[in-house]
Amino acid sequence: MGNVLIIAQIQDGEVKKATNSTVTFATEVASHIGGTYSILALGDDLSGQSEALAALGAQKVFLAQADGLDNALAERWAPIIEKVVVDGAFQMVVSPASSTGKDVLPRLAARLGAGMASEVVQVAFNDGKLNYTRPMYAGNVNGTVVIDTPIEILTIRPTEFEAFSPTGASPVEKIDVPQAPEILGKIEFLGFEKAESTRPDLAEAGVVVSGGRGLKSGENFKLIEDLADLLGGAVGATRAAVDAGYIHNDFQVGQTGKIVAPDLYFAVGLSGALQHVAGMKSSKVIVAINKDEEAPIFQVSDYGVVADLFKALPELLEEIKKVAK
Ligand SMILES: Cc1cc2nc3c(=O)[nH]c(=O)nc-3n(C[C@H](O)[C@H](O)[C@H](O)COP(=O)(O)OP(=O)(O)OC[C@H]3O[C@@H](n4cnc5c(N)ncnc54)[C@H](O)[C@@H]3O)c2cc1C
């Protein structure tokens, strides 16, 4: 039996869908070994989120509220989580593999002397142990690992677990937040630069339209944006497009960018390099437009259009507009 502590992902005052996916992961763990899950949220003021968190079927929701906690610094968050883990005798801590999760949880694991598996995409139970599957070598192989320490620390890929639908109302407890550790005197949060967009969040969008180096300029990315807007989707990009300055790096999809799994993914003027595919191959339907019929992206596509994007995209936009009328 294992009791799981989930670290909630809250952004712009909203409990992100990734938290619901992490709950699904915890229910899968419980289906193998029994036990319950609780949720811990950290922030300056969580009064606006406690109801949404309490609807996630947890044994308990813990709220850690103190000035400055909205800006997740691993040095500040890890001791707070550690106290909840120790006081509540939790055997597993899990968070989405977001930038925050990837930053905070390794420090937590080190503090607790606990083993860690990151970016878990599947959990199974064999020979009396939980087995975690995680991509390795840029998604080229899937490794299966077990953790042998009494406490297990995990980040999971939210795109691989359905979002849990809210159920009842859990009890909510505000916890005493320990003093900030001394190391914070040497570390300062300077600011958070966010690319403003009226489009849906790339990591959660149902449709993603991504462009690559084939777009040839930032201005031409307007074609990608137009298609995304027609379909109510988000815009994505390859690292080559980001490096060339066509678009902000917030939009990068791939191994070192965002991991996405929309219902529909358009890959336009991008080759389908391993590191890009690692971030989008779980998409339900993949449509590629590329003038090179040998481009590797066609190997992972459901629909492939061998064409010049500057001809194909305007035609596609016209056709969609006709249907949408
Ligand atoms: C450690 C590491 C991490 C990385 N992480 C990432 C990552 O997270 N995400 C990522 O994307 N990349 C990542 N990369 C880079 C990756 O290896 C590729 O270099 C990159 O994805 C290529 O981008 P691209 O497909 O836009 O460019 P290219 O490979 O240059 O492909 C451009 C494509 O556009 C097509 N094209 C050109 N003109 C037209 C036209 N007019 N019409 C139609 N098609 C056209 C070409 O046929 C070609 O296939 C990483 C690399 C490393 C080493």
The ligand as a Tripos MOL2 file, in Angstrom:
@<TRIPOS>MOLECULE
LIG
   53    58     1     0     0
SMALL
NO_CHARGES

@<TRIPOS>ATOM
      1 C1         20.3690   18.1170  -27.7860 C.3       1 LIG1
      2 C2         19.4180   18.5740  -28.8590 C.ar      1 LIG1
      3 C3         18.1370   18.9040  -28.5090 C.ar      1 LIG1
      4 C4         17.2410   19.3350  -29.4960 C.ar      1 LIG1
      5 N1         15.9640   19.6490  -29.1340 N.ar      1 LIG1
      6 C5         15.0860   19.9680  -30.0920 C.ar      1 LIG1
      7 C6         13.7160   20.2350  -29.7760 C.ar      1 LIG1
      8 O1         13.3020   20.2090  -28.6140 O.2       1 LIG1
      9 N2         12.8810   20.5270  -30.7830 N.ar      1 LIG1
     10 C7         13.2760   20.5840  -32.1000 C.ar      1 LIG1
     11 O2         12.4400   20.8720  -32.9650 O.2       1 LIG1
     12 N3         14.5430   20.3700  -32.4200 N.ar      1 LIG1
     13 C8         15.4630   20.0640  -31.4530 C.ar      1 LIG1
     14 N4         16.7640   19.8620  -31.8050 N.ar      1 LIG1
     15 C9         17.1830   20.1800  -33.1880 C.3       1 LIG1
     16 C10        16.8750   19.0690  -34.1740 C.3       1 LIG1
     17 O3         17.9340   18.1310  -34.1930 O.3       1 LIG1
     18 C11        16.7160   19.6330  -35.6020 C.3       1 LIG1
     19 O4         17.8650   20.3460  -35.9450 O.3       1 LIG1
     20 C12        15.5100   20.5530  -35.7750 C.3       1 LIG1
     21 O5         14.3480   19.9510  -35.2600 O.3       1 LIG1
     22 C13        15.3160   20.8200  -37.2710 C.3       1 LIG1
     23 O6         14.3210   21.7810  -37.4390 O.3       1 LIG1
     24 P1         13.5290   21.8820  -38.8050 P.3       1 LIG1
     25 O7         12.8630   20.5850  -39.0760 O.co2     1 LIG1
     26 O8         12.7000   23.1110  -38.7120 O.co2     1 LIG1
     27 O9         14.6850   22.2160  -39.8470 O.3       1 LIG1
     28 P2         15.2820   21.3120  -41.0030 P.3       1 LIG1
     29 O10        15.7780   20.0150  -40.4760 O.co2     1 LIG1
     30 O11        16.2220   22.1880  -41.7310 O.co2     1 LIG1
     31 O12        14.0410   20.9740  -41.9330 O.3       1 LIG1
     32 C14        13.3750   21.9220  -42.7160 C.3       1 LIG1
     33 C15        12.3860   21.1550  -43.5560 C.3       1 LIG1
     34 O13        11.5810   22.0560  -44.2850 O.3       1 LIG1
     35 C16        11.3430   21.5160  -45.5610 C.3       1 LIG1
     36 N5         11.0640   22.6320  -46.4670 N.ar      1 LIG1
     37 C17        11.8990   23.6330  -46.8270 C.ar      1 LIG1
     38 N6         11.2470   24.4920  -47.6250 N.ar      1 LIG1
     39 C18         9.9930   24.0230  -47.7840 C.ar      1 LIG1
     40 C19         8.8610   24.4650  -48.5280 C.ar      1 LIG1
     41 N7          8.8930   25.5990  -49.2500 N.pl3     1 LIG1
     42 N8          7.7320   23.7270  -48.4620 N.ar      1 LIG1
     43 C20         7.6660   22.5580  -47.7410 C.ar      1 LIG1
     44 N9          8.7120   22.1050  -47.0320 N.ar      1 LIG1
     45 C21         9.8670   22.8280  -47.0560 C.ar      1 LIG1
     46 C22        12.6220   20.7610  -45.9260 C.3       1 LIG1
     47 O14        12.3560   19.7640  -46.8920 O.3       1 LIG1
     48 C23        13.0250   20.2040  -44.5790 C.3       1 LIG1
     49 O15        12.5110   18.8970  -44.3900 O.3       1 LIG1
     50 C24        17.6630   19.4350  -30.8380 C.ar      1 LIG1
     51 C25        18.9730   19.0950  -31.1770 C.ar      1 LIG1
     52 C26        19.8420   18.6750  -30.2010 C.ar      1 LIG1
     53 C27        21.2430   18.3120  -30.5870 C.3       1 LIG1
@<TRIPOS>BOND
     1     1     2 1
     2     2     3 ar
     3     2    52 ar
     4     3     4 ar
     5     4     5 ar
     6     4    50 ar
     7     5     6 ar
     8     6     7 ar
     9     6    13 1
    10     7     8 2
    11     7     9 ar
    12     9    10 ar
    13    10    11 2
    14    10    12 ar
    15    12    13 ar
    16    13    14 ar
    17    14    15 1
    18    14    50 ar
    19    15    16 1
    20    16    17 1
    21    16    18 1
    22    18    19 1
    23    18    20 1
    24    20    21 1
    25    20    22 1
    26    22    23 1
    27    23    24 1
    28    24    25 2
    29    24    26 1
    30    24    27 1
    31    27    28 1
    32    28    29 2
    33    28    30 1
    34    28    31 1
    35    31    32 1
    36    32    33 1
    37    33    34 1
    38    33    48 1
    39    34    35 1
    40    35    36 1
    41    35    46 1
    42    36    37 ar
    43    36    45 ar
    44    37    38 ar
    45    38    39 ar
    46    39    40 ar
    47    39    45 ar
    48    40    41 1
    49    40    42 ar
    50    42    43 ar
    51    43    44 ar
    52    44    45 ar
    53    46    47 1
    54    46    48 1
    55    48    49 1
    56    50    51 ar
    57    51    52 ar
    58    52    53 1
@<TRIPOS>SUBSTRUCTURE
     1 LIG1         1 GROUP 0 **** ****
